[in-house]
């Protein structure tokens, strides 16, 4: 199996995984207390987050919600969103 390369984006360790090309699959490791990207909108595609370890706080269209390991969230196109890790433990999302 080919070793995947990780890189750092806005304080998050990001690893891209190969797919068939009709979607992107990314594993993100977020250190304790790390802020995600500024609130933003994707006009043409949805994002789905699966919490693999830890807890992540999401801001979605003005509402805050916290997801724990095993929970997921779909964010449709045109939805203002961001996330951050307010806990004192690292987390991993896919």
Secondary structure, DSSP 8 states (H G I E B T S, - for coil): -----EEEETTEEEEEE--SSSS-EEEEEE-TT-B-S-SB--SS--EEEEEEESEEEEEETTEEEEEETT-EEEE-TT--EEEE--SSS-EEE-
